[in-house]
Amino acid sequence: MSIDLTKITKTNKQKAPFIVIYGEGGVGKTTFAAEAQNPIFLDFENGSYHLDVQRIEKGYLIDTNKVLDVLRALYTQEHAFQTIVIDSLDALEMLIHKQIEKEYNVNSIADIDYGRGYVAAFNVMDQIIHALTKLNQDKGMEIIIIGHSKVTLQEENPDEEAYSKYVIAVHKHIQTRLVQLCDFILFAKQKVYTTTQEGSFGKKTKKGHTGERVMYSANPGYCLAKSRAIGFPEELPLSYKAFKQALQATQPKPKLEESKKSVAKEEKVNIVNFMTLTPTAGVSVKYAQ
């Protein structure tokens, strides 16, 4: 049975967002994630203990088999969690590196010839990202991946001069994978202002002052940022409530009559999809060998 193209309609259904939020340590990324709906933290850093959240502790997450076990349980079992928080991505990457170093019996993943260690690490991380994507798409769970920032020199564009830029502090192939898949990459920072003070003998000195904590969803020229929501603000206060309000404001409001028609047609499409396009629904992930 082939798909009936006449049953395809426009819908305004909002999916659960897949978010990467990164920035300097202590800026408020974990607090941002804790404000999401019914979160469960995979706490690789023991960084959420000052918050009243439910967590899988670092002591349990000793290897990627355990990580995938948790994600598989969230996919197959009944629970009330609505958000999965990875805290943090770079700590998870370090866990993968240590696992591969042990498998290859080397002191550093860089000691594995021809970059095979980094390829193996990417494959393991990609399994975890795939499982998170399935939970987001099939189960409607919001995904928040927390990362730290680093500054790199951008020189890949031949028509531009090299310049410094904040990026996620993981291997560039992992970053590229997340850019492809996620809905939002948010760069979090605390603004800094400077004032000039007059000193003795006419000497002037500058003094720094911290300002508000913000997040960027579009590249202002010096950081990696992204948003798939049309009309989403490029700068927001660093809070989950501000993020959610801005996201809801981007959703179009259909007319009542059109909304009723769209719901009726959408139910038929869902039946077709379930019966013919997606006959199975399971997490297709493998343990790292």
C-alpha positions in Angstrom: 0.0 0.0 0.0 1.5 3.3 -1.1 1.1 6.6 0.7 -1.9 8.8 -0.2 -0.5 12.2 -0.9 -3.9 13.8 -0.8 -3.9 13.2 3.0 -0.8 15.4 3.6 -1.7 18.7 5.2 0.0 21.7 6.8 0.2 21.4 10.6 1.3 23.8 13.3 2.4 21.0 15.7 5.3 22.0 17.9 7.9 19.3 18.5 10.0 19.0 21.7 13.2 21.0 21.1 16.6 19.4 20.9 19.0 22.0 22.5 22.7 22.4 23.0 23.6 25.1 25.4 27.3 25.9 26.0 29.5 28.5 27.6 32.0 29.2 30.3 31.8 27.3 33.6 29.5 28.7 36.2 27.5 31.0 33.9 24.2 29.2 34.7 23.8 26.4 32.0 22.8 23.7 34.5 20.3 26.0 36.2 18.8 26.7 32.8 18.3 23.0 32.2 16.9 22.4 35.7 14.0 24.8 34.9 12.8 22.5 32.1 9.8 20.3 32.6 10.4 17.1 34.7 14.1 16.7 33.8 16.3 13.8 34.5 20.0 14.6 34.6 22.7 12.3 33.3 25.2 14.0 35.6 28.7 13.1 34.4 30.3 15.9 36.5 28.3 15.8 39.8 27.4 19.4 38.9 23.7 19.3 39.7 23.8 18.6 43.4 23.0 22.2 44.4 19.7 21.8 42.5 16.5 19.9 43.4 16.5 17.6 40.3 16.4 13.9 39.7 19.7 12.5 38.4 21.6 9.5 37.3 24.9 9.9 39.3 28.4 9.9 37.9 29.1 6.8 39.9 26.7 4.8 37.8 27.7 6.2 34.5 31.0 4.4 34.4 31.0 3.5 30.7 28.9 4.0 27.6 27.1 0.7 28.1 25.6 2.2 31.2 24.7 5.4 29.4 22.9 3.5 26.6 21.2 1.4 29.3 19.7 4.5 30.8 18.6 5.9 27.4 17.1 2.5 26.5 15.1 2.4 29.8 13.8 5.9 29.1 12.6 4.7 25.7 11.0 1.4 26.7 9.7 2.0 30.3 6.8 4.1 31.6 8.0 7.2 33.4 7.1 10.9 34.1 10.3 12.4 32.8 9.8 14.9 30.0 13.4 16.2 29.5 16.8 14.5 29.3 19.8 16.6 30.3 23.4 15.6 29.4 25.7 17.4 31.9 28.1 17.7 30.3 29.0 16.8 26.7 32.7 17.3 27.2 32.7 15.1 30.3 30.9 12.4 28.3 33.5 12.7 25.6 36.2 12.3 28.2 34.5 9.2 29.5 34.5 7.8 25.9 38.1 8.7 25.4 39.1 6.9 28.6 37.1 3.8 27.6 38.9 3.7 24.2 42.3 4.3 25.7 41.7 1.3 28.0 40.6 -0.9 25.0 43.7 0.1 23.0 46.0 0.0 26.0 47.4 3.5 25.4 47.9 6.5 27.7 46.2 9.0 25.3 43.7 8.6 22.5 46.1 10.7 20.4 48.6 7.8 20.6 46.3 5.5 18.4 47.7 5.6 14.9 46.1 7.3 11.9 43.4 9.0 14.1 41.6 5.7 14.6 41.0 6.6 18.2 39.1 9.7 17.4 37.1 7.8 14.7 36.1 5.2 17.3 35.2 7.9 19.8 33.0 9.7 17.2 31.2 6.4 16.5 30.4 5.8 20.1 29.2 9.3 20.7 27.1 9.1 17.5 25.3 6.0 19.0 24.4 8.1 22.1 23.3 11.1 19.9 21.2 8.7 17.8 19.5 7.3 20.9 18.8 10.9 22.2 17.3 11.7 18.7 15.0 8.7 18.9 13.8 9.8 22.3 13.2 13.3 21.0 11.3 12.2 17.9 9.5 9.1 19.0 8.8 9.9 22.6 8.5 13.6 22.5 11.2 14.2 25.1 13.0 17.4 25.2 16.8 17.1 25.0 19.2 19.5 26.6 22.9 18.9 26.1 25.2 21.1 28.2 28.7 21.9 27.1 31.6 24.1 27.8 33.1 26.6 25.4 36.6 27.1 23.9 38.1 29.7 21.6 39.4 28.6 18.3 40.9 30.4 15.3 38.5 30.3 12.3 40.4 30.2 9.1 38.5 27.8 6.9 36.8 30.5 4.8 39.1 31.6 1.9 37.3 34.9 1.4 37.7 36.0 5.1 40.6 36.8 7.4 41.1 34.4 10.3 39.3 35.4 13.5 38.7 34.0 17.0 35.4 32.3 17.8 33.7 30.5 20.7 32.8 26.9 19.9 31.7 23.8 21.8 34.7 22.2 23.7 34.5 18.8 21.9 36.0 17.3 18.8 35.0 19.2 15.7 33.3 16.2 14.1 31.0 15.8 17.1 30.2 19.5 17.0 29.4 19.2 13.3 27.1 16.3 14.0 25.2 18.2 16.6 24.9 21.3 14.4 23.2 19.0 11.8 20.7 17.4 14.2 19.7 19.9 16.9 17.1 22.6 16.8 19.0 25.1 18.9 22.6 25.9 19.7 22.6 28.5 22.5 25.8 30.3 23.5 25.6 31.4 27.2 27.7 34.2 28.6 27.8 36.9 31.2 28.2 40.3 29.6 31.2 42.4 30.7 31.3 46.2 30.6 34.3 48.4 31.0 34.7 51.9 32.5 37.7 54.2 32.2 39.0 55.8 35.4 41.4 58.7 35.7 44.5 58.0 37.7 47.4 60.1 38.9 49.5 62.1 36.4 46.7 61.7 33.8 47.0 58.0 33.6 43.8 56.2 32.5 42.9 52.7 33.5 40.0 50.5 32.5 38.0 48.4 34.9 35.7 45.5 34.1 32.2 45.1 35.4 29.9 42.0 35.0 26.5 42.5 33.6 23.4 40.4 32.8 23.6 36.7 31.8 22.4 36.1 28.3 22.3 33.5 25.6 22.6 33.9 21.8 20.6 31.8 19.3 22.3 33.4 16.2 25.9 34.0 15.4 26.8 37.6 16.4 30.2 37.0 14.7 32.2 35.5 17.5 30.3 32.4 18.6 28.6 29.3 17.2 24.8 29.6 17.6 21.8 28.4 15.7 18.0 28.4 15.8 15.5 26.6 13.5 12.5 28.6 14.8 11.7 31.5 12.4 11.5 34.8 14.3 13.3 33.5 17.4 15.2 36.3 19.2 18.9 36.4 18.6 19.6 37.4 22.2 17.6 36.4 25.3 18.1 36.4 29.1 19.7 33.2 30.3 16.6 31.4 31.6 14.6 28.5 30.4 11.4 30.5 31.0 12.6 33.2 28.6 13.5 30.5 26.0 10.1 28.8 26.3 8.2 32.0 26.0 10.2 33.0 22.9 9.7 29.6 21.3 5.9 29.7 21.9 5.8 33.2 20.3 7.2 31.8 17.1 4.3 29.3 16.6 1.6 30.5 14.1 -2.0 30.4 15.4 -4.3 28.7 12.9 -7.9 29.8 12.4 -10.4 27.7 14.3 -12.0 26.1 11.2 -8.7 25.3 9.6 -7.4 23.8 12.9 -10.4 21.4 13.1 -9.9 20.3 9.5 -6.2 19.9 10.1 -6.7 17.7 13.2 -9.1 15.4 11.3 -6.7 15.0 8.4 -3.7 14.7 10.6 -5.3 11.7 12.4 -5.5 9.9 9.0 -1.9 10.6 8.2 -0.8 9.3 11.6 -2.6 6.0 10.9 -1.1 5.7 7.5 2.4 6.5 8.8 2.0 3.9 11.6 0.7 1.1 9.4 2.9 1.5 6.4 5.9 3.8 6.9 7.0 3.0 10.4 6.0 -0.6 11.3 8.6 -0.8 14.1 9.5 1.7 16.8 12.6 0.7 18.8 15.9 2.3 19.8 18.4 1.0 17.3 21.7 1.4 19.2 24.5 -0.9 19.9 26.9 -1.3 22.8 30.5 -0.1 22.1 32.7 -3.0 21.3 
